[in-house]
Amino acid sequence: MRHYEIVFLVHPDQSEQVGAMVDKYRGLIEGSGGHVHRFEDWGRRHLAYNIGKVHKAHYVLMNIECDQATIDEITSMFKFSDAVLRNLIIRRDGAVTEASPLADDQSDEDEDEVSKVTPEPQPEGNEAGATVSGSSETDPEEAVPAPSEASSASTGSEGDTPDEGAEPADGGVEPEEEKSA
C-alpha cells in the first residue's frame, strides 16, 4: 500500500457536513484495509481567490495509507460531490504523522489569544520613566539600562551628534552629515 496526502475544500454552506464526509472517507479507507495516519480539520479559511462566488471554504487534511482502488473511489466521490470545491491528492514516500505547519500556526495563535487575555503582571513601585526588562523577580534598582538607552542618555544637549566611542543606535551605521553652505 502507498501513502497519500489529501487536502479538500468544502463549500462553507455545507461545512456542517464535514464530520459526516470525513467519517464516510475514513470508513472507506479502513474498510479496504487502509489506515488514516493524520487528520486535521483546519476550519473555515479565506481562499486565495474566489471559486465561483465563494471566498471562504472549510479545509481538511488527511494523510492515509491505502491501495490504488481506494484512491480511485475517493477521487470519484470528490468529483461527484457538490460540497467539495477543490481537492488535491499527493503520493508521499512515507507516513506523515506530525502536525502540519498550518496546525502549528493555529496552536500558536491560540496561545497568543490566551496571552492577550491574561497579561503579565507588572512589578509595583516602578519609578516614573523606569522600565524593568526580564522577569518580575528582578529588583528595579538592579536593572541595567539597555545599550541604546545608555547611549541616548549620555548625549549632550545636541541630540544629533553621538559621543566619541559611542555606537550609533541604528546598528553601527552613522548617517552622513549634511553640508551647509
C-alpha positions as a Markdown table, in Angstrom:
| # | Residue | x | y | z |
|---|---|---|---|---|
| 1 | Met | 0.0 | 0.0 | 0.0 |
| 2 | Arg | 1.1 | 3.5 | -0.7 |
| 3 | His | 0.9 | 6.7 | 1.4 |
| 4 | Tyr | -1.1 | 9.7 | 0.3 |
| 5 | Glu | -1.8 | 13.2 | 1.5 |
| 6 | Ile | -5.3 | 14.5 | 0.8 |
| 7 | Val | -6.5 | 18.1 | 1.1 |
| 8 | Phe | -10.0 | 19.0 | 0.2 |
| 9 | Leu | -12.1 | 22.2 | 0.5 |
| 10 | Val | -15.7 | 22.1 | 1.4 |
| 11 | His | -18.3 | 24.7 | 0.5 |
| 12 | Pro | -18.9 | 27.0 | 3.6 |
| 13 | Asp | -22.7 | 26.5 | 3.4 |
| 14 | Gln | -22.1 | 22.8 | 3.9 |
| 15 | Ser | -19.3 | 22.8 | 6.5 |
| 16 | Glu | -21.7 | 21.2 | 9.0 |
| 17 | Gln | -21.4 | 18.0 | 6.8 |
| 18 | Val | -17.6 | 17.8 | 7.1 |
| 19 | Gly | -17.8 | 15.4 | 10.0 |
| 20 | Ala | -20.1 | 13.0 | 8.1 |
| 21 | Met | -18.0 | 13.3 | 5.0 |
| 22 | Val | -14.8 | 12.5 | 6.9 |
| 23 | Asp | -16.4 | 9.5 | 8.6 |
| 24 | Lys | -17.5 | 8.3 | 5.2 |
| 25 | Tyr | -14.0 | 8.6 | 3.7 |
| 26 | Arg | -12.4 | 7.1 | 6.8 |
| 27 | Gly | -14.8 | 4.1 | 6.7 |
| 28 | Leu | -13.9 | 3.6 | 3.0 |
| 29 | Ile | -10.2 | 3.7 | 3.7 |
| 30 | Glu | -10.3 | 1.5 | 6.8 |
| 31 | Gly | -12.8 | -0.9 | 5.2 |
| 32 | Ser | -10.4 | -1.6 | 2.3 |
| 33 | Gly | -7.5 | -2.4 | 4.8 |
| 34 | Gly | -6.0 | 1.1 | 4.8 |
| 35 | His | -5.1 | 3.4 | 7.7 |
| 36 | Val | -5.5 | 7.1 | 8.4 |
| 37 | His | -2.2 | 8.4 | 9.9 |
| 38 | Arg | -3.2 | 12.0 | 10.4 |
| 39 | Phe | -6.4 | 14.0 | 10.2 |
| 40 | Glu | -6.5 | 17.8 | 10.6 |
| 41 | Asp | -9.6 | 20.0 | 10.4 |
| 42 | Trp | -8.3 | 23.4 | 9.6 |
| 43 | Gly | -11.8 | 25.0 | 9.7 |
| 44 | Arg | -13.1 | 27.9 | 7.6 |
| 45 | Arg | -10.4 | 30.0 | 6.0 |
| 46 | His | -10.2 | 32.6 | 3.3 |
| 47 | Leu | -9.5 | 31.4 | -0.2 |
| 48 | Ala | -6.6 | 32.9 | -2.2 |
| 49 | Tyr | -9.0 | 33.6 | -5.0 |
| 50 | Asn | -12.8 | 33.2 | -5.4 |
| 51 | Ile | -14.1 | 29.9 | -6.6 |
| 52 | Gly | -17.4 | 30.8 | -8.2 |
| 53 | Lys | -18.7 | 33.5 | -5.9 |
| 54 | Val | -17.3 | 31.7 | -2.8 |
| 55 | His | -14.5 | 33.5 | -0.9 |
| 56 | Lys | -14.2 | 31.1 | 2.1 |
| 57 | Ala | -14.0 | 27.3 | 2.4 |
| 58 | His | -13.7 | 24.6 | 5.1 |
| 59 | Tyr | -10.2 | 23.0 | 4.8 |
| 60 | Val | -9.5 | 19.3 | 5.7 |
| 61 | Leu | -6.1 | 17.5 | 5.6 |
| 62 | Met | -5.7 | 13.7 | 5.8 |
| 63 | Asn | -2.6 | 11.5 | 5.5 |
| 64 | Ile | -3.6 | 8.0 | 4.6 |
| 65 | Glu | -2.2 | 4.6 | 3.6 |
| 66 | Cys | -4.3 | 2.7 | 1.1 |
| 67 | Asp | -4.3 | 0.9 | -2.3 |
| 68 | Gln | -5.0 | 2.5 | -5.7 |
| 69 | Ala | -8.6 | 1.2 | -5.9 |
| 70 | Thr | -9.4 | 3.1 | -2.7 |
| 71 | Ile | -7.8 | 6.3 | -4.1 |
| 72 | Asp | -9.8 | 6.0 | -7.3 |
| 73 | Glu | -13.0 | 5.6 | -5.2 |
| 74 | Ile | -12.2 | 8.7 | -3.1 |
| 75 | Thr | -11.4 | 10.7 | -6.3 |
| 76 | Ser | -14.8 | 9.7 | -7.7 |
| 77 | Met | -16.5 | 10.7 | -4.5 |
| 78 | Phe | -14.8 | 14.1 | -4.6 |
| 79 | Lys | -15.7 | 14.5 | -8.3 |
| 80 | Phe | -19.4 | 13.9 | -7.8 |
| 81 | Ser | -19.8 | 15.8 | -4.5 |
| 82 | Asp | -21.2 | 19.3 | -4.8 |
| 83 | Ala | -19.9 | 20.1 | -1.4 |
| 84 | Val | -16.2 | 19.6 | -2.3 |
| 85 | Leu | -14.9 | 22.8 | -4.1 |
| 86 | Arg | -11.3 | 21.6 | -4.7 |
| 87 | Asn | -9.2 | 18.6 | -3.8 |
| 88 | Leu | -5.6 | 17.6 | -4.0 |
| 89 | Ile | -4.2 | 14.1 | -3.6 |
| 90 | Ile | -0.4 | 13.7 | -3.4 |
| 91 | Arg | 1.5 | 10.4 | -3.1 |
| 92 | Arg | 4.0 | 10.5 | -0.3 |
| 93 | Asp | 7.1 | 8.4 | 0.4 |
| 94 | Gly | 6.1 | 7.5 | 3.9 |
| 95 | Ala | 3.5 | 8.1 | 6.6 |
| 96 | Val | 3.3 | 11.6 | 7.9 |
| 97 | Thr | 2.1 | 11.8 | 11.5 |
| 98 | Glu | 3.4 | 15.1 | 12.9 |
| 99 | Ala | 1.3 | 18.2 | 12.9 |
| 100 | Ser | 1.4 | 20.3 | 9.8 |
| 101 | Pro | 2.9 | 23.9 | 9.8 |
| 102 | Leu | -0.6 | 25.3 | 9.5 |
| 103 | Ala | -1.8 | 23.4 | 12.5 |
| 104 | Asp | 1.3 | 24.6 | 14.4 |
| 105 | Asp | 0.4 | 28.2 | 13.4 |
| 106 | Gln | -3.2 | 27.8 | 14.7 |
| 107 | Ser | -1.9 | 26.4 | 18.0 |
| 108 | Asp | 0.5 | 29.4 | 18.3 |
| 109 | Glu | -2.4 | 31.8 | 17.6 |
| 110 | Asp | -4.4 | 30.1 | 20.3 |
| 111 | Glu | -1.6 | 30.6 | 22.7 |
| 112 | Asp | -1.3 | 34.3 | 21.6 |
| 113 | Glu | -5.0 | 34.7 | 22.3 |
| 114 | Val | -4.6 | 33.3 | 25.8 |
| 115 | Ser | -1.6 | 35.7 | 26.5 |
| 116 | Lys | -3.7 | 38.6 | 25.3 |
| 117 | Val | -6.5 | 37.7 | 27.7 |
| 118 | Thr | -4.1 | 37.3 | 30.7 |
| 119 | Pro | -1.4 | 40.0 | 30.5 |
| 120 | Glu | 1.8 | 39.5 | 32.5 |
| 121 | Pro | 1.7 | 41.2 | 36.0 |
| 122 | Gln | 3.7 | 44.4 | 36.2 |
| 123 | Pro | 6.1 | 44.9 | 39.1 |
| 124 | Glu | 4.8 | 47.5 | 41.6 |
| 125 | Gly | 6.7 | 50.6 | 42.8 |
| 126 | Asn | 8.4 | 51.5 | 39.5 |
| 127 | Glu | 9.7 | 55.0 | 39.3 |
| 128 | Ala | 8.3 | 57.2 | 36.6 |
| 129 | Gly | 10.1 | 56.5 | 33.3 |
| 130 | Ala | 12.0 | 53.5 | 34.6 |
| 131 | Thr | 11.3 | 50.2 | 32.8 |
| 132 | Val | 12.3 | 46.8 | 34.0 |
| 133 | Ser | 13.0 | 44.1 | 31.4 |
| 134 | Gly | 13.0 | 40.4 | 32.1 |
| 135 | Ser | 11.0 | 38.6 | 34.7 |
| 136 | Ser | 9.1 | 40.2 | 37.5 |
| 137 | Glu | 11.6 | 38.7 | 40.1 |
| 138 | Thr | 14.3 | 41.3 | 39.2 |
| 139 | Asp | 14.7 | 44.3 | 41.5 |
| 140 | Pro | 14.1 | 47.7 | 39.7 |
| 141 | Glu | 17.2 | 49.1 | 41.4 |
| 142 | Glu | 19.4 | 46.3 | 39.9 |
| 143 | Ala | 18.1 | 46.8 | 36.4 |
| 144 | Val | 20.8 | 47.9 | 33.9 |
| 145 | Pro | 19.7 | 50.1 | 31.1 |
| 146 | Ala | 19.9 | 48.7 | 27.6 |
| 147 | Pro | 22.8 | 49.8 | 25.4 |
| 148 | Ser | 20.6 | 52.0 | 23.3 |
| 149 | Glu | 19.2 | 53.7 | 26.5 |
| 150 | Ala | 22.8 | 54.3 | 27.8 |
| 151 | Ser | 24.0 | 55.9 | 24.5 |
| 152 | Ser | 20.9 | 58.1 | 24.3 |
| 153 | Ala | 21.3 | 59.1 | 28.0 |
| 154 | Ser | 25.0 | 60.1 | 27.5 |
| 155 | Thr | 24.4 | 62.5 | 24.7 |
| 156 | Gly | 24.7 | 66.2 | 25.5 |
| 157 | Ser | 22.3 | 69.0 | 24.6 |
| 158 | Glu | 22.9 | 68.4 | 21.0 |
| 159 | Gly | 20.9 | 65.2 | 20.4 |
| 160 | Asp | 22.1 | 64.7 | 16.8 |
| 161 | Thr | 25.8 | 64.2 | 17.4 |
| 162 | Pro | 27.0 | 61.0 | 19.1 |
| 163 | Asp | 29.7 | 61.0 | 21.7 |
| 164 | Glu | 33.1 | 59.7 | 20.8 |
| 165 | Gly | 33.4 | 55.9 | 21.2 |
| 166 | Ala | 29.6 | 55.5 | 21.4 |
| 167 | Glu | 27.9 | 53.3 | 18.9 |
| 168 | Pro | 25.0 | 54.7 | 16.9 |
| 169 | Ala | 21.6 | 53.3 | 17.8 |
| 170 | Asp | 20.8 | 52.3 | 14.2 |
| 171 | Gly | 23.1 | 49.3 | 14.0 |
| 172 | Gly | 26.5 | 50.8 | 13.6 |
| 173 | Val | 25.9 | 52.9 | 10.5 |
| 174 | Glu | 26.4 | 56.6 | 11.0 |
| 175 | Pro | 24.3 | 59.0 | 8.8 |
| 176 | Glu | 26.2 | 61.3 | 6.5 |
| 177 | Glu | 26.3 | 64.8 | 7.7 |
| 178 | Glu | 24.7 | 67.4 | 5.6 |
| 179 | Lys | 27.0 | 70.2 | 4.3 |
| 180 | Ser | 25.7 | 73.7 | 4.9 |
| 181 | Ala | 27.0 | 76.5 | 2.7 |
